[in-house]
């Protein structure tokens, strides 16, 4: 039997995305090994060594390009404004790349990156991990079964109550930082809507800066009209004192309502890791969504629908297969570019007070 050597991964960035999401998932994926973590922050370097014994540490991405022949994949988990230049350098060095969302600040940049990857025959994948949330996987199953009839409206909320600013580039109003919730949480809810219901033809948005001293949008609503007639109403907010349902999906024969966030992020933040044979991404029955018609789920209407287990590990398993040539790219840059078309239209709509046709 031939034993295939694991793919060696260089992770650029060890902040929230790198330390909580990417490094643990890479380490837990069969066929991948976390070879190098790149960060110039001495404290984060020490954290990486403690969490991943034996990992190499580099101060800058340039150190990775100098030994590109020792790596099989680069993951970009740095601030948004650096995604394009670092991914471009990795592809130019001949390395397949995973980029955290949003892959770029504009759809045009995303398409340029996709063209470079295609020209060089390299994988370029975007980390849209919320496609593997338990609620999303459950909804996809219900839609495949036809349980709702013809879907008419999709409501999706990614809401938080964070009245105090945390600081950092994510809350910066400087355009080059690509901060604000529209491009942060909005990247998730728009991507999910397009995966479920297809291309957008019209976009309307309202975007506000609610918190004192805030610079970037922290309360945004996006309405999408899909080519098939479904309307998506998407909410992202850091100023929601009472959280609404994560999903409310209304169809011609039934509706589905689901409260609560997928548990995987909370588990990863606590240092829990997916392990073979151990339940992962499973939530209690009290959080299952409900399917029905004419009754409120808050008063027991409808029937409970068992949530599918969340499965972030499936993303990196698919990436490993794609790099080896035995599977397909789980999230392409062109898919991410289509979501960026919507996000750019939403920003224009909110600024000009118009509906934007795509």
Secondary structure as UniProt FT lines:
FT   STRAND          7..12
FT   HELIX           17..22
FT   HELIX           23..28
FT   TURN            30..31
FT   STRAND          32..38
FT   HELIX           42..51
FT   TURN            53..54
FT   STRAND          56..58
FT   HELIX           61..66
FT   HELIX           68..70
FT   STRAND          73..76
FT   HELIX           80..82
FT   HELIX           83..92
FT   TURN            93..94
FT   STRAND          96..100
FT   HELIX           107..120
FT   STRAND          124..127
FT   HELIX           129..132
FT   HELIX           134..145
FT   TURN            146..148
FT   STRAND          151..159
FT   HELIX           169..171
FT   HELIX           175..177
FT   TURN            181..184
FT   HELIX           185..197
FT   STRAND          200..208
FT   TURN            212..213
FT   STRAND          219..226
FT   TURN            227..228
FT   STRAND          231..237
FT   STRAND          247..251
FT   STRAND          255..258
FT   HELIX           264..269
FT   TURN            270..271
FT   TURN            276..277
FT   HELIX           285..287
FT   STRAND          289..292
FT   HELIX           297..299
FT   STRAND          303..305
FT   HELIX           313..324
FT   HELIX           333..352
FT   STRAND          356..357
//
